[in-house]
C-alpha cells in the first residue's frame, strides 16, 4: 500500500496517524533551539574569552575565535546535545516498539525503496571549515595568531585569506595535476586508442 503512495502522501498520512509524537518532536526541537540560544547568551556573559562580553571587535584575535567556537560547541553538547540525543533516541525507540508490525513493514519497505535514490543534503561539504583551518594555520605561521584584529589593517586579514587560498591551490593543485597527467597517460589514453 505504501509503495503506491508518493513520498509526500506517505509522510502526510503517517503524520496524521502519529500526530501526538510529531507534535512532541516539534516542541522538543524548539526547546533544543531555545536551549542552544540560552547557552550562547550564558557563555558570552560568563566566558573570559571576550572579556565576559565587554571586549570590542578590535580586541579579538584568531585564538579567541577558535577557543570561543570550541568551548561553545562543547557546552552546547553538554547542556543541549546530550539531553536532546537521549530524548530523541529513547523516544524514537519507545515509539518504534509500540508500532504495529504492519506499519514497521511499511517503513522498512519504504526505506529499501529510498536507499537507491541519491540524497543531496545541500551542505557545503566541509570546504568552508577546511578553509578556516588553513587560514588559522597561515596566520599562525605568519606569527599573528595572537595579534588582535584592531592592531593590523583589515587588508592584512583580507590578503591573508587570498594567500591562504593560493597556498591551498599550490599544495593540493600540483599533486592533483600530476595525478591527472599520470592517469591520463596510463588509463584514459589507452582507452581512447
C-alpha positions as CSV (number, residue, x, y, z in Angstrom):
1,X,0.0,0.0,0.0
2,X,2.8,2.4,0.9
3,X,4.5,1.7,-2.4
4,X,1.6,3.2,-4.3
5,X,1.7,6.5,-2.4
6,X,4.1,9.3,-3.4
7,X,6.6,10.4,-0.7
8,X,4.5,13.5,0.2
9,X,1.3,11.5,0.5
10,X,3.1,8.7,2.6
11,X,4.6,11.2,5.1
12,X,1.4,13.2,5.3
13,X,-0.6,10.1,6.1
14,X,2.0,9.0,8.7
15,X,2.0,12.4,10.4
16,X,-1.8,12.3,10.5
17,X,-1.7,8.8,12.1
18,X,1.0,9.7,14.6
19,X,0.3,13.4,15.3
20,X,1.0,13.3,19.0
21,X,4.6,12.1,18.7
22,X,5.1,14.5,15.8
23,X,3.9,17.5,18.0
24,X,6.2,16.3,20.8
25,X,9.1,16.2,18.4
26,X,8.4,19.7,17.1
27,X,8.2,21.0,20.7
28,X,11.4,19.2,21.6
29,X,13.2,20.8,18.6
30,X,12.0,24.2,19.6
31,X,13.2,23.7,23.1
32,X,16.6,22.5,21.9
33,X,17.0,25.6,19.7
34,X,16.0,27.9,22.6
35,X,18.4,25.9,24.9
36,X,21.2,26.5,22.4
37,X,20.5,30.2,22.3
38,X,20.4,30.4,26.1
39,X,23.7,28.5,26.3
40,X,25.2,31.0,23.8
41,X,24.0,34.0,25.9
42,X,25.2,32.4,29.1
43,X,28.6,31.6,27.5
44,X,29.0,35.2,26.1
45,X,28.4,36.7,29.5
46,X,30.5,34.4,31.6
47,X,33.4,33.4,29.4
48,X,36.8,35.0,29.9
49,X,37.1,34.8,26.1
50,X,35.8,38.1,25.0
51,X,36.2,39.7,28.5
52,X,32.7,38.5,29.7
53,X,31.0,40.2,26.7
54,X,32.8,43.5,27.2
55,X,35.6,43.2,24.5
56,X,35.4,45.3,21.4
57,X,35.7,43.7,17.9
58,X,39.3,45.1,17.6
59,X,40.3,43.3,20.8
60,X,39.5,39.8,19.3
61,X,42.1,37.6,17.7
62,X,42.0,34.2,16.0
63,X,42.9,32.4,19.2
64,X,39.8,33.9,20.9
65,X,37.6,32.9,17.9
66,X,38.8,29.3,17.8
67,X,38.6,28.9,21.5
68,X,35.2,30.5,21.7
69,X,33.8,28.2,19.0
70,X,35.3,25.1,20.5
71,X,34.1,25.9,24.1
72,X,30.6,26.9,22.9
73,X,30.2,23.7,20.9
74,X,31.3,21.7,24.0
75,X,29.0,23.5,26.4
76,X,26.1,23.2,23.9
77,X,26.7,19.5,23.5
78,X,26.8,19.1,27.3
79,X,23.7,21.1,28.1
80,X,21.6,20.6,24.9
81,X,23.1,17.9,22.7
82,X,23.3,15.0,25.1
83,X,19.9,15.6,26.7
84,X,18.3,16.0,23.2
85,X,20.1,12.9,21.9
86,X,18.9,10.9,24.8
87,X,15.3,12.2,24.5
88,X,15.1,11.6,20.7
89,X,16.9,8.3,20.9
90,X,14.8,6.9,23.8
91,X,11.6,8.5,22.4
92,X,12.2,7.1,19.0
93,X,12.9,3.6,20.4
94,X,9.8,3.6,22.5
95,X,7.7,4.8,19.6
96,X,9.1,2.2,17.3
97,X,8.5,-0.6,19.8
98,X,4.8,0.4,20.1
99,X,4.2,0.4,16.3
100,X,2.3,-2.5,14.9
101,X,4.2,-5.0,12.7
102,X,2.4,-3.9,9.6
103,X,3.5,-0.2,10.0
104,X,7.1,-1.3,10.7
105,X,7.0,-3.2,7.4
106,X,5.7,-0.1,5.6
107,X,8.6,1.9,6.9
108,X,11.1,-0.8,6.1
109,X,9.8,-1.3,2.6
110,X,9.9,2.5,2.0
111,X,13.4,2.7,3.3
112,X,14.6,-0.1,1.0
113,X,13.0,1.7,-1.9
114,X,14.6,5.0,-1.0
115,X,18.1,3.7,-0.5
116,X,18.7,3.5,-4.2
117,X,17.9,7.2,-4.6
118,X,20.7,9.7,-4.4
119,X,20.3,12.0,-1.5
120,X,21.7,15.5,-1.5
121,X,21.7,17.3,1.8
122,X,22.7,20.5,0.2
123,X,25.6,21.0,2.6
124,X,28.9,22.7,1.8
125,X,30.9,19.5,2.1
126,X,33.3,21.0,4.7
127,X,35.1,23.3,2.3
128,X,34.5,26.4,4.5
129,X,35.7,24.6,7.6
130,X,38.8,23.4,5.8
131,X,39.5,27.0,4.5
132,X,39.1,28.3,8.0
133,X,41.6,25.8,9.4
134,X,44.0,26.6,6.6
135,X,43.6,30.3,7.3
136,X,44.3,29.8,11.0
137,X,47.4,27.8,10.1
138,X,48.6,30.5,7.7
139,X,48.1,33.3,10.3
140,X,49.9,31.2,12.9
141,X,52.9,30.5,10.6
142,X,52.9,34.3,9.8
143,X,53.2,34.9,13.6
144,X,49.9,36.8,14.1
145,X,47.7,34.2,15.6
146,X,47.5,36.0,19.0
147,X,47.5,39.5,17.4
148,X,44.3,41.5,17.9
149,X,42.3,42.4,14.8
150,X,42.4,46.1,15.6
151,X,46.3,46.2,15.7
152,X,46.6,45.4,12.0
153,X,44.8,46.9,9.0
154,X,41.9,44.9,7.6
155,X,43.8,44.5,4.3
156,X,46.2,42.2,6.1
157,X,43.5,39.9,7.2
158,X,41.9,40.0,3.7
159,X,45.1,39.4,1.8
160,X,46.0,36.6,4.2
161,X,42.8,34.9,3.1
162,X,43.8,35.2,-0.5
163,X,47.3,34.0,0.2
164,X,45.8,31.0,2.1
165,X,43.7,30.1,-0.9
166,X,46.8,30.4,-3.1
167,X,48.8,28.0,-0.9
168,X,45.9,25.6,-0.8
169,X,45.8,25.6,-4.6
170,X,49.6,25.1,-4.8
171,X,49.8,22.4,-2.2
172,X,46.7,20.5,-3.5
173,X,46.7,21.6,-7.1
174,X,50.2,20.5,-8.1
175,X,49.8,16.9,-6.8
176,X,46.3,16.8,-8.3
177,X,47.7,17.9,-11.7
178,X,50.5,15.3,-11.6
179,X,48.0,12.6,-10.7
180,X,45.6,13.7,-13.6
181,X,48.5,13.5,-16.0
182,X,49.6,10.1,-14.8
183,X,46.0,8.8,-15.1
184,X,45.6,10.3,-18.5
185,X,48.8,8.7,-19.9
186,X,48.3,5.3,-18.3
187,X,44.5,4.8,-18.3
188,X,42.5,7.3,-20.4
189,X,44.8,7.4,-23.4
190,X,44.9,3.6,-23.6
191,X,41.1,3.5,-23.6
192,X,40.8,6.0,-26.4
193,X,43.2,4.0,-28.6
